[in-house]
């Protein structure tokens, strides 16, 4: 037999084993793909809920600060009888 044919016959089982292992690995990934996608969708949903809660908190805080600012300006105006000279805070 020629050397090339002998070499091919010797390597054939290793090539078949590698093809089998790759096929099994891809089947494993395919089986876990749905589980992974469900996990990521759940994580995204939780992130959206948390961001919505934080946005609502910031909006409530903004309303509170505006109400406080109006109350302070009104109190200063009632005390002096003239418009309050409150300067905005600057960094």
N, C-alpha and C positions, 0 to 999 in steps of 0.2 A: 504494500500500500504506500502511496505517496505520503510524505511527511505532512503535507497540508491537510489531507484527509484524516490522518491520525490525530493531528492537533485539534481539528474541528470536533471529532468524536470525543476527545478528552474534555473539551470545554463545554460541550452541549449540556451535560447535567447541571453545571454551574449556571449557565445562562437560563436554563429552565427554572432553577431554584430562584434566581434573582427575579425573573418575570413573575413567578408565583408570589414572592414576598411583596413585590410592588403592587400586584393586584390585591393582595390581602390588606395592605396598608391603605390603598385607595378606597376599598370597601369599608374599612374602619372609619376613615374620614367622612365618607358619605353617610354612614350610620350616625355619626356624631354631629353632622352639619345641622340637622334640625334642632337638636338639643342646644347647640351653640347659638343659633339664630334666636331661639326662644329666650335664652339667657340675655342676649344683647338687647332684644326688644324690651324685656322687663327692666333692664338697667336704664335704657333710654326713657321709658315711661316714668320711672322713679325720678330721673334727673329733671324731666319736664315738670313733674309735680312739685319738686323742690324749688325749681326756678320760679314757678308761678307763685308759690307761697312767699318766696323772698321778694318778688315784685310787689305783691299785695302789701307786705310789711313796709316796704319803702314808700308806697303810696300813702299808707296810713301815717307813717312818720312825717311825710311831707305835709299832709293835712294838719297834723298836730303842730308842726313848726309854724305854718302859716297862721293858724289860729292863735298861737302864743304871740307871734309877732304883732298881730292885730290887737290883741289884748294889751300888750306892753305899750304900743303906740297910743291906744285909747286912754290908758291910765296916765301916761305922761301928758297927753293933751288936756285931760280933765284937771290935772294938778296945776298946770301953768296957764291954762286958758288959751294957749296958742299951739299951733301944730308942732308935733314932736320932731326934734332934730336928731333923729336916730340915724347914724351912718351905718351903711352895710359893712359887715366884717370883710376885710381883705387880708389875704396872706402876704 
